[in-house]
Amino acid sequence: MLPMSGDDSANFSQGETFPVKGRVWAVLLLGFCCWHAAFLIASIVPRQTASGKKGSPALNLYRIFVSGDQQWNMFETIPLLHSFDVRIEVDSGRGGRATVGSVLPGFAPYPQPEFSRYYVMFHRMLLNSTSPSFFEAYLRKTDELLRARHGGSSTGRWALVVDMEWTRTLIHSRGDGVLYVPATRSFDAANPRGVSP
């Protein structure tokens, strides 16, 4: 066995631990991290946007690329709604209204007590600031199923009615003792943004 000099042994061990292939991956990783950091910094820089505008298209595309188009309501500090009920009211043709359930396809009633699956779906469809794309499809499908069930007599003469009680903040409820604020809103194919009665 031949003795090795200190310099030769250091060069030999460094070449083995960090080969050229590893350096290429490190450069690619560093490039990705810098690219990602630039987008993150650009997304938190305050800027003036028009009312209703969703920010930069490039940043929106990047957000969808790395995280998908997600809507989160699990981090609300207190329950936003004390009660939530969704039903479909159909004009009976004799001046009265019949009530059917809102869960498609069979018009099953909105479950009480609630299942989280239905609560989250209807909460996102009805109460988000921007209406999701599947809400209009829901309204069209409701109209189609009501036509099939009731014939042409119900066409355009139905409404998705939402009764809810908004939870008030502690500051407001301490002031007058009222814990919840009731509200009702109606939706149909002609009014997907809803109308208050």
Residue, then its C-alpha position, 0 to 999 in steps of 0.5 A: m500500500l502506497p502512502m498518499s499525500g494530503d492533497d491527493s486524498a482531499n481531491f480524491s474524496q471531494g471528487e467522489t462525494f460531489p460528482v459532475k452529475g450531482r452538480v448539474w442537479a444542484v444547479l437545476l434545484l438552485g434555479f428552480c428555487c430562485w424562480h419560485a422565490a421570484f414568483l413568491i416575492a412578486s405575489i406579495v408585493p402590494r399593487q393597485t388592482a381594479s375592483g373584481k380583478k384577480g391580479s396578474p395572469a402570470l401569477n395566477l397561472y403559476r399559482i394553479f401550476v404549483s398548487g391548483d385552484q383551491q378554495w379554503n374555508m377551514f381556517e375560519t376562526i369561528p363558524l361563519l354560519h350558525s344555520f344553513d338550509v337550501r331548498i328549491e321552491v317551484d311555482s305550482g301554477r295555482g299561486g302556491r309554491a311547492t318545495v323540493g330538495s336541493v341535492l341532485p339528481g333526485f331532489a333529495p332534501y338538504p340534510q339536517p344535521e348537515f353532512s360536511r360534504y354538502y355544506v362545503m359544496f353549497h357554501r362554495m357554490l352560493l357564498n363565495s365572492t366569485s361564483p364557481s363554474f359548476f354553480e351555473a351547471y348546477l342551475r342548468k341541471t336543476d332547470e332540466l330536471l324540473r322540466a322533466r319532472h313537471g313538464g313545461s309548466s315550471t320552466g323559469r318559475w323556480a328558485l333555489v332558496v337559501d336560508m342562513e344565519w350569519t354568526r356575528t362577531l363578539i364585539h357586535s353580539r356583546g353590544d346588543g346580545v344578538l348572536y346571529v343575523p338571519a338572511t335569505r337569498s334566492f338563485d335561479a338560471a336567470n339570476p345566478r348571482g342571487v337576489s334578496p327577497 
